[in-house]
Amino acid sequence: MTGAPAATARNPYVAMLLAWLFPGLGHFYLGRRRTAAAFAVIVTLAFVAGLSFQGRLYSIEPGQPLTILATFAVYGAGLLNVAARALTENPGGAILATTYEYGCAYLLTGGLMNLLLVLDCWDIASGKKK
């Protein structure tokens, strides 16, 4: 007896799906409320900063193989990306804006951070990480 309450077993697939849908939601499902709130704020702020800096919401372009990776990264933000595409007038960003490169970097970073959180939820739910 260690005195610590036994963790409730959670489905790793559900945790991963929730984590992808919105940053922090998978951790919230796993009972890590503070961690979930921190991740939600960090990833959402990075994504919103990227949008405000007029970064590009990448889509796959024929003949441009790197856009496949960039699209994967941006779609890693889940519903943030879907909402941004639905609500923004220019998903290609404003390439002439002085902040365009920063915006792209923040959007890609937000998506990639969320993908890491998806993997973290898998590890926690499957018992590989405490």
MODELLER restraints for C-alpha pairs under 7 A, 6 or more apart:
rsr = mdl.restraints
at = mdl.atoms
rsr.add(forms.Gaussian(group=physical.xy_distance, feature=features.Distance(at['CA:10:A'], at['CA:30:A']), mean=6.75, stdev=0.5))
rsr.add(forms.Gaussian(group=physical.xy_distance, feature=features.Distance(at['CA:10:A'], at['CA:125:A']), mean=5.58, stdev=0.5))
rsr.add(forms.Gaussian(group=physical.xy_distance, feature=features.Distance(at['CA:11:A'], at['CA:125:A']), mean=6.32, stdev=0.5))
rsr.add(forms.Gaussian(group=physical.xy_distance, feature=features.Distance(at['CA:12:A'], at['CA:121:A']), mean=7.00, stdev=0.5))
rsr.add(forms.Gaussian(group=physical.xy_distance, feature=features.Distance(at['CA:12:A'], at['CA:122:A']), mean=5.09, stdev=0.5))
rsr.add(forms.Gaussian(group=physical.xy_distance, feature=features.Distance(at['CA:12:A'], at['CA:125:A']), mean=4.80, stdev=0.5))
rsr.add(forms.Gaussian(group=physical.xy_distance, feature=features.Distance(at['CA:12:A'], at['CA:126:A']), mean=5.85, stdev=0.5))
rsr.add(forms.Gaussian(group=physical.xy_distance, feature=features.Distance(at['CA:15:A'], at['CA:26:A']), mean=4.60, stdev=0.5))
rsr.add(forms.Gaussian(group=physical.xy_distance, feature=features.Distance(at['CA:15:A'], at['CA:29:A']), mean=6.53, stdev=0.5))
rsr.add(forms.Gaussian(group=physical.xy_distance, feature=features.Distance(at['CA:15:A'], at['CA:121:A']), mean=5.81, stdev=0.5))
rsr.add(forms.Gaussian(group=physical.xy_distance, feature=features.Distance(at['CA:15:A'], at['CA:122:A']), mean=6.66, stdev=0.5))
rsr.add(forms.Gaussian(group=physical.xy_distance, feature=features.Distance(at['CA:15:A'], at['CA:125:A']), mean=6.98, stdev=0.5))
rsr.add(forms.Gaussian(group=physical.xy_distance, feature=features.Distance(at['CA:16:A'], at['CA:26:A']), mean=6.22, stdev=0.5))
rsr.add(forms.Gaussian(group=physical.xy_distance, feature=features.Distance(at['CA:16:A'], at['CA:118:A']), mean=5.01, stdev=0.5))
rsr.add(forms.Gaussian(group=physical.xy_distance, feature=features.Distance(at['CA:16:A'], at['CA:121:A']), mean=5.86, stdev=0.5))
rsr.add(forms.Gaussian(group=physical.xy_distance, feature=features.Distance(at['CA:16:A'], at['CA:122:A']), mean=5.93, stdev=0.5))
rsr.add(forms.Gaussian(group=physical.xy_distance, feature=features.Distance(at['CA:18:A'], at['CA:25:A']), mean=5.38, stdev=0.5))
rsr.add(forms.Gaussian(group=physical.xy_distance, feature=features.Distance(at['CA:18:A'], at['CA:26:A']), mean=4.72, stdev=0.5))
rsr.add(forms.Gaussian(group=physical.xy_distance, feature=features.Distance(at['CA:19:A'], at['CA:25:A']), mean=5.08, stdev=0.5))
rsr.add(forms.Gaussian(group=physical.xy_distance, feature=features.Distance(at['CA:19:A'], at['CA:26:A']), mean=3.94, stdev=0.5))
rsr.add(forms.Gaussian(group=physical.xy_distance, feature=features.Distance(at['CA:19:A'], at['CA:27:A']), mean=6.99, stdev=0.5))
rsr.add(forms.Gaussian(group=physical.xy_distance, feature=features.Distance(at['CA:19:A'], at['CA:117:A']), mean=6.61, stdev=0.5))
rsr.add(forms.Gaussian(group=physical.xy_distance, feature=features.Distance(at['CA:19:A'], at['CA:118:A']), mean=5.15, stdev=0.5))
rsr.add(forms.Gaussian(group=physical.xy_distance, feature=features.Distance(at['CA:20:A'], at['CA:76:A']), mean=6.69, stdev=0.5))
rsr.add(forms.Gaussian(group=physical.xy_distance, feature=features.Distance(at['CA:20:A'], at['CA:77:A']), mean=6.63, stdev=0.5))
rsr.add(forms.Gaussian(group=physical.xy_distance, feature=features.Distance(at['CA:20:A'], at['CA:78:A']), mean=5.32, stdev=0.5))
rsr.add(forms.Gaussian(group=physical.xy_distance, feature=features.Distance(at['CA:20:A'], at['CA:114:A']), mean=6.68, stdev=0.5))
rsr.add(forms.Gaussian(group=physical.xy_distance, feature=features.Distance(at['CA:20:A'], at['CA:115:A']), mean=6.84, stdev=0.5))
rsr.add(forms.Gaussian(group=physical.xy_distance, feature=features.Distance(at['CA:20:A'], at['CA:118:A']), mean=5.91, stdev=0.5))
rsr.add(forms.Gaussian(group=physical.xy_distance, feature=features.Distance(at['CA:21:A'], at['CA:78:A']), mean=4.64, stdev=0.5))
rsr.add(forms.Gaussian(group=physical.xy_distance, feature=features.Distance(at['CA:21:A'], at['CA:79:A']), mean=5.37, stdev=0.5))
rsr.add(forms.Gaussian(group=physical.xy_distance, feature=features.Distance(at['CA:22:A'], at['CA:78:A']), mean=6.02, stdev=0.5))
rsr.add(forms.Gaussian(group=physical.xy_distance, feature=features.Distance(at['CA:22:A'], at['CA:79:A']), mean=6.02, stdev=0.5))
rsr.add(forms.Gaussian(group=physical.xy_distance, feature=features.Distance(at['CA:23:A'], at['CA:39:A']), mean=6.16, stdev=0.5))
rsr.add(forms.Gaussian(group=physical.xy_distance, feature=features.Distance(at['CA:23:A'], at['CA:40:A']), mean=4.71, stdev=0.5))
rsr.add(forms.Gaussian(group=physical.xy_distance, feature=features.Distance(at['CA:23:A'], at['CA:43:A']), mean=6.44, stdev=0.5))
rsr.add(forms.Gaussian(group=physical.xy_distance, feature=features.Distance(at['CA:23:A'], at['CA:114:A']), mean=5.92, stdev=0.5))
rsr.add(forms.Gaussian(group=physical.xy_distance, feature=features.Distance(at['CA:24:A'], at['CA:36:A']), mean=3.98, stdev=0.5))
rsr.add(forms.Gaussian(group=physical.xy_distance, feature=features.Distance(at['CA:24:A'], at['CA:37:A']), mean=6.22, stdev=0.5))
rsr.add(forms.Gaussian(group=physical.xy_distance, feature=features.Distance(at['CA:24:A'], at['CA:39:A']), mean=5.20, stdev=0.5))
rsr.add(forms.Gaussian(group=physical.xy_distance, feature=features.Distance(at['CA:24:A'], at['CA:40:A']), mean=4.74, stdev=0.5))
rsr.add(forms.Gaussian(group=physical.xy_distance, feature=features.Distance(at['CA:25:A'], at['CA:36:A']), mean=6.33, stdev=0.5))
rsr.add(forms.Gaussian(group=physical.xy_distance, feature=features.Distance(at['CA:26:A'], at['CA:121:A']), mean=6.11, stdev=0.5))
rsr.add(forms.Gaussian(group=physical.xy_distance, feature=features.Distance(at['CA:27:A'], at['CA:33:A']), mean=6.86, stdev=0.5))
rsr.add(forms.Gaussian(group=physical.xy_distance, feature=features.Distance(at['CA:27:A'], at['CA:35:A']), mean=6.78, stdev=0.5))
rsr.add(forms.Gaussian(group=physical.xy_distance, feature=features.Distance(at['CA:27:A'], at['CA:36:A']), mean=5.03, stdev=0.5))
rsr.add(forms.Gaussian(group=physical.xy_distance, feature=features.Distance(at['CA:27:A'], at['CA:121:A']), mean=6.31, stdev=0.5))
rsr.add(forms.Gaussian(group=physical.xy_distance, feature=features.Distance(at['CA:28:A'], at['CA:36:A']), mean=5.24, stdev=0.5))
rsr.add(forms.Gaussian(group=physical.xy_distance, feature=features.Distance(at['CA:43:A'], at['CA:110:A']), mean=5.08, stdev=0.5))
rsr.add(forms.Gaussian(group=physical.xy_distance, feature=features.Distance(at['CA:43:A'], at['CA:113:A']), mean=6.79, stdev=0.5))
rsr.add(forms.Gaussian(group=physical.xy_distance, feature=features.Distance(at['CA:43:A'], at['CA:114:A']), mean=6.74, stdev=0.5))
rsr.add(forms.Gaussian(group=physical.xy_distance, feature=features.Distance(at['CA:46:A'], at['CA:106:A']), mean=5.45, stdev=0.5))
rsr.add(forms.Gaussian(group=physical.xy_distance, feature=features.Distance(at['CA:46:A'], at['CA:107:A']), mean=6.69, stdev=0.5))
rsr.add(forms.Gaussian(group=physical.xy_distance, feature=features.Distance(at['CA:46:A'], at['CA:110:A']), mean=5.33, stdev=0.5))
rsr.add(forms.Gaussian(group=physical.xy_distance, feature=features.Distance(at['CA:47:A'], at['CA:106:A']), mean=6.05, stdev=0.5))
rsr.add(forms.Gaussian(group=physical.xy_distance, feature=features.Distance(at['CA:47:A'], at['CA:107:A']), mean=4.95, stdev=0.5))
rsr.add(forms.Gaussian(group=physical.xy_distance, feature=features.Distance(at['CA:47:A'], at['CA:110:A']), mean=5.20, stdev=0.5))
rsr.add(forms.Gaussian(group=physical.xy_distance, feature=features.Distance(at['CA:49:A'], at['CA:103:A']), mean=6.75, stdev=0.5))
rsr.add(forms.Gaussian(group=physical.xy_distance, feature=features.Distance(at['CA:49:A'], at['CA:106:A']), mean=6.57, stdev=0.5))
rsr.add(forms.Gaussian(group=physical.xy_distance, feature=features.Distance(at['CA:50:A'], at['CA:102:A']), mean=6.88, stdev=0.5))
rsr.add(forms.Gaussian(group=physical.xy_distance, feature=features.Distance(at['CA:50:A'], at['CA:103:A']), mean=3.77, stdev=0.5))
rsr.add(forms.Gaussian(group=physical.xy_distance, feature=features.Distance(at['CA:50:A'], at['CA:104:A']), mean=6.06, stdev=0.5))
rsr.add(forms.Gaussian(group=physical.xy_distance, feature=features.Distance(at['CA:50:A'], at['CA:106:A']), mean=4.60, stdev=0.5))
rsr.add(forms.Gaussian(group=physical.xy_distance, feature=features.Distance(at['CA:50:A'], at['CA:107:A']), mean=4.82, stdev=0.5))
rsr.add(forms.Gaussian(group=physical.xy_distance, feature=features.Distance(at['CA:51:A'], at['CA:103:A']), mean=6.17, stdev=0.5))
rsr.add(forms.Gaussian(group=physical.xy_distance, feature=features.Distance(at['CA:53:A'], at['CA:99:A']), mean=5.19, stdev=0.5))
rsr.add(forms.Gaussian(group=physical.xy_distance, feature=features.Distance(at['CA:53:A'], at['CA:100:A']), mean=5.94, stdev=0.5))
rsr.add(forms.Gaussian(group=physical.xy_distance, feature=features.Distance(at['CA:53:A'], at['CA:102:A']), mean=6.61, stdev=0.5))
rsr.add(forms.Gaussian(group=physical.xy_distance, feature=features.Distance(at['CA:53:A'], at['CA:103:A']), mean=4.49, stdev=0.5))
rsr.add(forms.Gaussian(group=physical.xy_distance, feature=features.Distance(at['CA:54:A'], at['CA:93:A']), mean=4.94, stdev=0.5))
rsr.add(forms.Gaussian(group=physical.xy_distance, feature=features.Distance(at['CA:54:A'], at['CA:94:A']), mean=5.50, stdev=0.5))
rsr.add(forms.Gaussian(group=physical.xy_distance, feature=features.Distance(at['CA:54:A'], at['CA:99:A']), mean=6.73, stdev=0.5))
rsr.add(forms.Gaussian(group=physical.xy_distance, feature=features.Distance(at['CA:54:A'], at['CA:100:A']), mean=5.38, stdev=0.5))
rsr.add(forms.Gaussian(group=physical.xy_distance, feature=features.Distance(at['CA:54:A'], at['CA:103:A']), mean=5.53, stdev=0.5))
rsr.add(forms.Gaussian(group=physical.xy_distance, feature=features.Distance(at['CA:55:A'], at['CA:93:A']), mean=4.75, stdev=0.5))
rsr.add(forms.Gaussian(group=physical.xy_distance, feature=features.Distance(at['CA:55:A'], at['CA:94:A']), mean=6.80, stdev=0.5))
rsr.add(forms.Gaussian(group=physical.xy_distance, feature=features.Distance(at['CA:55:A'], at['CA:100:A']), mean=4.94, stdev=0.5))
rsr.add(forms.Gaussian(group=physical.xy_distance, feature=features.Distance(at['CA:55:A'], at['CA:101:A']), mean=6.60, stdev=0.5))
rsr.add(forms.Gaussian(group=physical.xy_distance, feature=features.Distance(at['CA:55:A'], at['CA:102:A']), mean=6.98, stdev=0.5))
rsr.add(forms.Gaussian(group=physical.xy_distance, feature=features.Distance(at['CA:55:A'], at['CA:103:A']), mean=3.73, stdev=0.5))
rsr.add(forms.Gaussian(group=physical.xy_distance, feature=features.Distance(at['CA:55:A'], at['CA:104:A']), mean=4.19, stdev=0.5))
rsr.add(forms.Gaussian(group=physical.xy_distance, feature=features.Distance(at['CA:55:A'], at['CA:107:A']), mean=6.85, stdev=0.5))
rsr.add(forms.Gaussian(group=physical.xy_distance, feature=features.Distance(at['CA:56:A'], at['CA:91:A']), mean=5.84, stdev=0.5))
rsr.add(forms.Gaussian(group=physical.xy_distance, feature=features.Distance(at['CA:56:A'], at['CA:92:A']), mean=4.62, stdev=0.5))
rsr.add(forms.Gaussian(group=physical.xy_distance, feature=features.Distance(at['CA:56:A'], at['CA:93:A']), mean=4.19, stdev=0.5))
rsr.add(forms.Gaussian(group=physical.xy_distance, feature=features.Distance(at['CA:56:A'], at['CA:104:A']), mean=5.40, stdev=0.5))
rsr.add(forms.Gaussian(group=physical.xy_distance, feature=features.Distance(at['CA:57:A'], at['CA:74:A']), mean=6.58, stdev=0.5))
rsr.add(forms.Gaussian(group=physical.xy_distance, feature=features.Distance(at['CA:57:A'], at['CA:91:A']), mean=5.10, stdev=0.5))
rsr.add(forms.Gaussian(group=physical.xy_distance, feature=features.Distance(at['CA:57:A'], at['CA:92:A']), mean=5.85, stdev=0.5))
rsr.add(forms.Gaussian(group=physical.xy_distance, feature=features.Distance(at['CA:57:A'], at['CA:93:A']), mean=6.98, stdev=0.5))
rsr.add(forms.Gaussian(group=physical.xy_distance, feature=features.Distance(at['CA:58:A'], at['CA:67:A']), mean=6.61, stdev=0.5))
rsr.add(forms.Gaussian(group=physical.xy_distance, feature=features.Distance(at['CA:58:A'], at['CA:70:A']), mean=6.04, stdev=0.5))
rsr.add(forms.Gaussian(group=physical.xy_distance, feature=features.Distance(at['CA:58:A'], at['CA:71:A']), mean=4.87, stdev=0.5))
rsr.add(forms.Gaussian(group=physical.xy_distance, feature=features.Distance(at['CA:58:A'], at['CA:74:A']), mean=6.70, stdev=0.5))
rsr.add(forms.Gaussian(group=physical.xy_distance, feature=features.Distance(at['CA:58:A'], at['CA:92:A']), mean=6.86, stdev=0.5))
rsr.add(forms.Gaussian(group=physical.xy_distance, feature=features.Distance(at['CA:59:A'], at['CA:67:A']), mean=6.48, stdev=0.5))
rsr.add(forms.Gaussian(group=physical.xy_distance, feature=features.Distance(at['CA:59:A'], at['CA:71:A']), mean=5.21, stdev=0.5))
rsr.add(forms.Gaussian(group=physical.xy_distance, feature=features.Distance(at['CA:60:A'], at['CA:67:A']), mean=5.13, stdev=0.5))
rsr.add(forms.Gaussian(group=physical.xy_distance, feature=features.Distance(at['CA:60:A'], at['CA:68:A']), mean=5.23, stdev=0.5))
rsr.add(forms.Gaussian(group=physical.xy_distance, feature=features.Distance(at['CA:60:A'], at['CA:71:A']), mean=6.24, stdev=0.5))
rsr.add(forms.Gaussian(group=physical.xy_distance, feature=features.Distance(at['CA:61:A'], at['CA:67:A']), mean=6.26, stdev=0.5))
rsr.add(forms.Gaussian(group=physical.xy_distance, feature=features.Distance(at['CA:70:A'], at['CA:108:A']), mean=6.86, stdev=0.5))
rsr.add(forms.Gaussian(group=physical.xy_distance, feature=features.Distance(at['CA:73:A'], at['CA:108:A']), mean=5.52, stdev=0.5))
rsr.add(forms.Gaussian(group=physical.xy_distance, feature=features.Distance(at['CA:73:A'], at['CA:111:A']), mean=5.15, stdev=0.5))
rsr.add(forms.Gaussian(group=physical.xy_distance, feature=features.Distance(at['CA:73:A'], at['CA:112:A']), mean=5.36, stdev=0.5))
rsr.add(forms.Gaussian(group=physical.xy_distance, feature=features.Distance(at['CA:74:A'], at['CA:81:A']), mean=6.69, stdev=0.5))
rsr.add(forms.Gaussian(group=physical.xy_distance, feature=features.Distance(at['CA:74:A'], at['CA:107:A']), mean=6.24, stdev=0.5))
rsr.add(forms.Gaussian(group=physical.xy_distance, feature=features.Distance(at['CA:74:A'], at['CA:108:A']), mean=5.26, stdev=0.5))
rsr.add(forms.Gaussian(group=physical.xy_distance, feature=features.Distance(at['CA:74:A'], at['CA:111:A']), mean=4.81, stdev=0.5))
rsr.add(forms.Gaussian(group=physical.xy_distance, feature=features.Distance(at['CA:75:A'], at['CA:81:A']), mean=5.92, stdev=0.5))
rsr.add(forms.Gaussian(group=physical.xy_distance, feature=features.Distance(at['CA:75:A'], at['CA:111:A']), mean=6.35, stdev=0.5))
rsr.add(forms.Gaussian(group=physical.xy_distance, feature=features.Distance(at['CA:76:A'], at['CA:111:A']), mean=4.28, stdev=0.5))
rsr.add(forms.Gaussian(group=physical.xy_distance, feature=features.Distance(at['CA:76:A'], at['CA:112:A']), mean=6.01, stdev=0.5))
rsr.add(forms.Gaussian(group=physical.xy_distance, feature=features.Distance(at['CA:76:A'], at['CA:114:A']), mean=6.05, stdev=0.5))
rsr.add(forms.Gaussian(group=physical.xy_distance, feature=features.Distance(at['CA:76:A'], at['CA:115:A']), mean=5.45, stdev=0.5))
rsr.add(forms.Gaussian(group=physical.xy_distance, feature=features.Distance(at['CA:77:A'], at['CA:110:A']), mean=6.44, stdev=0.5))
rsr.add(forms.Gaussian(group=physical.xy_distance, feature=features.Distance(at['CA:77:A'], at['CA:111:A']), mean=4.18, stdev=0.5))
rsr.add(forms.Gaussian(group=physical.xy_distance, feature=features.Distance(at['CA:77:A'], at['CA:114:A']), mean=5.75, stdev=0.5))
rsr.add(forms.Gaussian(group=physical.xy_distance, feature=features.Distance(at['CA:85:A'], at['CA:91:A']), mean=6.09, stdev=0.5))
rsr.add(forms.Gaussian(group=physical.xy_distance, feature=features.Distance(at['CA:93:A'], at['CA:100:A']), mean=6.95, stdev=0.5))
rsr.add(forms.Gaussian(group=physical.xy_distance, feature=features.Distance(at['CA:94:A'], at['CA:100:A']), mean=6.21, stdev=0.5))
rsr.add(forms.Gaussian(group=physical.xy_distance, feature=features.Distance(at['CA:123:A'], at['CA:129:A']), mean=5.35, stdev=0.5))
rsr.add(forms.Gaussian(group=physical.xy_distance, feature=features.Distance(at['CA:124:A'], at['CA:130:A']), mean=6.00, stdev=0.5))
